[in-house]
Amino acid sequence: MANTLQLDPDRLFPADPRTRAIARELYGQVAHLPIVSPHGHTDPEWFANDAPWNNATELFLAPDHYVFRMLYSQGIDLDALRVPRKDGVPATDPRSAWRLFAANYHLFRGTPSRLWLDHVFAEVFGFEVALDATTADSYYDTINAALATDAYRPRALFDRFRIDFLATTEGADDPLHHHAAIRNSGWRGRVVTTYRPDSVIDVEHESFADALTAFADLTGEDVHSWTGYLAAHAKRRADFRAAGATATDHGFATAQTANLSTPECEALFARIVTGKWDAADAELFRAQMLTEMAKMSVADGMTMQIHPGACRNHNAQLFRTHGRDKGADIPTRTDYVHALKPLLDVVGNEPDLTVILFTLDESSYARELAPLAGHYPCLRLGPSWWFHDSPEGMRRFREMTTETAGFYNTVGFNDDTRAFFSIPARHDVARRVDCAFLARLVAEGRMREWEAAILAYELTNGLARKAYKVDDLMFGKQDLAQTTSSTER
């Protein structure tokens, strides 16, 4: 007999009846607010072409490293899951890959991936029985049949999910054709880009040389001179702003910054472009460019995001066969106090600059990140990220940062996902966990319930809109006055 699939309406709320009742009331006020997704990695081609997805495996399994890394850890070959290799997609039958996933779905018990997937299966596709080996084919056929209908095309789901704003992430060498197609299509969905220049800054990136060539072609600048290279960044940032971008993103292994003189920058850059650099030069160049990007954000108003602390491609064999983003990035310890000081010496006191800090090193929350954000006007804390994008991770984030940084030096939630269908599930988890945290403060007499209601809105919508300047955009601006006032009531 198949297990039923039922979502507990009080999931993630406190067990204590009084606190649970408060959390339920708070959640009820924000559960159906529009989704603001200001940082993620969904494919803009989906919204440009509005083409249907082919099958359940292509949608849920092959592109989602949260899912296939767990299966890989149990000895399941990625080829058997139809995960693309560098040389193309394996010939594995998609149904066979799905059956393998379903037979091993028990591996996800207790994980955030299970929460997200069950939410999608129940709320988006209407399943009432759980996924396992016995229901694999039923799931596969039902999902495929739905995907073939207009109601499950990307733009229709964008509206169904109540997404008000969605940011994708593109490299500095991306021509942004898909975003141009979205804007020219007449569709009113707000899908914008984010400037991610890592491939033309990180000389140790395997695509650096090719990306730099494309960078030069797109900008017409001499990117082999320091002044031309900076001018190229300024041009590309302007291109991205024209495509709706409100933010930049930077994902290096460390948060190290630098504040070199112009002659020192020119000498360092000369070593970079002539191939006479060493590992210390590569790190110093990344560090200097974080400061340069911050100075450009002061000039053009783009919010800056720093995502450090991942040791990328830890599995060398898998990187050789499958490339990046295959579940082998591992968190490392990260210093912020000393690493960020050169940048903060330059722009730390700029009230109109927003620099959002993320971490994979939870030990830095209370020791470094909350005190920094609780002091410098330009700093804000990004939500719990990646391996910590989980109910427990979200709770730890609030517990370890609120006393020092408060709520208003954070930026709400962003889902940071490649899996489009998981967006409403991820935002629902964040809303539930935040309401549970606020309910505890109310129950303990540390906050009044009307204050918690205001904060529930801010953590769900308001802080992200402000930090990412969502409502500064000229197209598709939404009037939030009614939503805000009804929430505060």
Buried (B, 14 or more C-beta within 10 A) or exposed (E): EEEEBEEEEBEBBBEEEEBBBBBBBBBEBBBEBBBBBBBBBBBBBBBBBBEBBEBBBBBBBBBBBBBBBBBBEEEBEBBBBBBBBEEEEBEBEBBBBBBBBBBBBEBBEEBBBBBBBBBBBBBBBEBEBBBBEBBBEBBBEBBBEBBEEEEBBBBEBBEEBEBBBBBBBBBBBBEBEBBBBBBEBEBEBBBBBBBBBBBBBBBBBEBBEEBBEBBBEBBEBEBBBBEBBBBBBBBBBEBBBEBBBBBBBBBBBBBBBBBBEEEEBEEBBBBBBEEEBEEEBBBBBBBBBBBBBBBBBBEBBBBBBBBBBBEBBEBEEBBEEBBBEBBBBBBBEBBBBEBBBBBBEBBBEBEEBBBBBBBBBBEBBBBBBBBBBBBBBBBBBBBBBBBBBBBEBBBBBBEBBBEBBEBEBBBBBBBBBBBBBBBBBBBBBBBBBBBBBBBBBBBEEEBEBEBBBBBBBBBBBBBBBBBBBBBEBEEBEBEBEEBBEEBEE
